[in-house]
Amino acid sequence: MSFAIWRVRGEGKKRGTLHHLLCHHHHREPLPASPPIAPPAATMLSRRIAAARPLTRALRPAAPQASRLQLRQASTGAESTEDPDMNGGYVNPPAVKRQFRDPYGDWWDKQERRNYGEPLHEDNDVLAIFSPEEYTHFKANWGWVLFGSFWAVFGSFAAVTYYLRPDKPSAPRTFPNGLEKELGGPDALRARKEGEGEW
């Protein structure tokens, strides 16, 4: 019996403490708001300077620039100067296309026509065997001669065919007034009339 009374008293004390905490939590006073912090004067001055900086850039005179012609002349002069170390001291073989090498030679690489360990040219992509070959069958003057000869032969054949072609074994048939009335009037497609007896 005493144990039950002590348990009820203990639970009541706990409930009272919890109720006191909840009431204190709901009725506590709010904290005073802190006043706004004003930015320092140095920060405001730097912002004004940054805002006025684009205006000073716009008012600044443009620096003189070299034209493309001047730059091209300068680069052309530099390229014409002989410098043996321009490619880093690389042993550069003569620029000869592989198509001019002997196709039946004893090459280590039969397809590329080169030997093992042979140094490659720095422009190997345009000198290798799979690059476009140079046309060396005949010169340009002889090419124009062949071109003109073809058109001369073709024109002569056309002229001879035109003059020696036989006449047709028949003649076109004509009708009085082209059968304009019979075919539906002046807007209709008429037949051949007198004087139009040629093909």
ZIJO-V824935 format. One record per backbone hydrogen bond with DSSP energy under -1.0 kcal/mol. NH is the residue of the N-H (numbers start at 1). CO is the residue of the C=O. Records with the same first field share a line. If there is no record, write none. Layout:
BEGIN
NH = CO ; CO
END
This chain:
BEGIN
5 = 1
6 = 2
7 = 3
8 = 4
9 = 5
10 = 6
11 = 7
12 = 8
13 = 9
14 = 10
15 = 11
16 = 12
17 = 13
18 = 14
19 = 15
20 = 16
21 = 17
22 = 18
23 = 19
24 = 20
25 = 21
26 = 22
27 = 23
44 = 40
45 = 41
46 = 42
47 = 43
48 = 44
49 = 45
50 = 46
51 = 47
52 = 48
56 = 52
57 = 53
58 = 54
59 = 55
71 = 67
72 = 68
73 = 69
74 = 70
75 = 71
76 = 72
77 = 73
78 = 74
79 = 75
80 = 76
86 = 83
88 = 85
96 = 94
98 = 127
100 = 97
101 = 98
105 = 102
107 = 105
109 = 114
113 = 109
114 = 109
118 = 115
124 = 121
126 = 123
128 = 124
131 = 128
143 = 139
144 = 140
145 = 141
146 = 142
147 = 143
148 = 144
149 = 145
150 = 146
151 = 147
152 = 148
153 = 149
154 = 150
155 = 151
156 = 152
157 = 153
158 = 154
159 = 155
160 = 156
161 = 157
162 = 158
163 = 159
164 = 160
175 = 192
178 = 175
179 = 176
180 = 177
183 = 179
184 = 181
185 = 180
188 = 185
191 = 178
196 = 193
END
